Amino acid sequence: MDRVIVFDVNETLLDVGALDPLFARLFDDAAVRREWFGQMLQSAFVSTITDTYRDFGTIGMSALTMVADRHGVVVSDADRQALGGGMR
C-alpha cells in the first residue's frame, strides 16, 4: 500500500496571526482576521474553480474590502499598504 503525507498549508505553514494587531486596530477585534482569511480562501477557491487566476495579494485585498463593508469599516490606503506589504 502506498503511503501519502498531506500538508495543510493554510494556517499551518502559513501563519497569518502576525496580522492580528492590524485587524484589532481596524476592526476593534483581532478575530476579524479569521473572517478575512476565510473570505480569502473562499475567493481563491472560486478563482481556481472558474479558471480566473488572481494573485494572493489581489484576493487578499478583495477579501479585506468585503469584510470591511460587512463591518461598516473604511480601510485607508495606508492600512491596505500595511496589509499588502505582508502578502507580497
N, C-alpha and C positions, 0 to 999 in steps of 0.2 A: 504494500500500500504506500502510495506517495504521501509525503507529509508537506503541509503548507504552513507558512508563517504569514500572518496578516498583521499589518501595522495600521492603526487608526491614526492618521496624520493629524486630523482635526482635533485640536486642543490636547493632543498627546505630545507630538513632536513640535507642534506649532503652539506656543504659549502666548496667547493674546491678553493674558491677565495684566501685563505691564501697561495696558491701556486703561485700566480701571480708574486711575486718578483723573484722566481726561473725561471719561464718562461721568464720574462723580461730579466734576466741575460743571459739565454741560447740562446734565440731567438731574443733578442733586441725588443721584442714585447710581452707584457703580454697577449694580446688577443689570442696568440697561445695556451694558456691553454684551451680555449673553443674548439679549433680544436682537441686537445689531448683528452678532455673529450668526445667529440662526437665520436672520433675513439674508445675510450674505451667502450662507450655504444654499438656501433655497434659490436665490437668484443664480448662483453658479450652476446648480443642477438644471435649472430651466435653460440657461445659456448652453449647456452641454447637450441637453435633450433636443433643443431646437436648432443645434448646429450654428449658433450665432456667438462666436467666440468674443469674450470680453476679458481683459486682463484683470488681475486681482485688485489693483488699485481702483479701477473703474467700478467694479462690482462693489467694492467696499464703500466708495463714495455714494453710490446709488442707494445702498442699504442704509447708510447714515442719513441720507435725505428722507427716506421712507420712515425710518424710526423717529427722526426729529419731527416730521409732520404729524405722526400719530401722537406725539407727546406735546405738540404745540411749542416746540423749541426752535429758535432761529440759530443756526450754526454759522458762525462768521468764517470768512475766508482764512483767517489766521488759524482757527480751530481745525478747519479742513486740512490746511497745510500741516498742522501738528499731527493729525491722524495719518495723512497721506505719506508723510516722511517715514513713518514706521512700517508702511506697507510696500514700499518700492525698493 
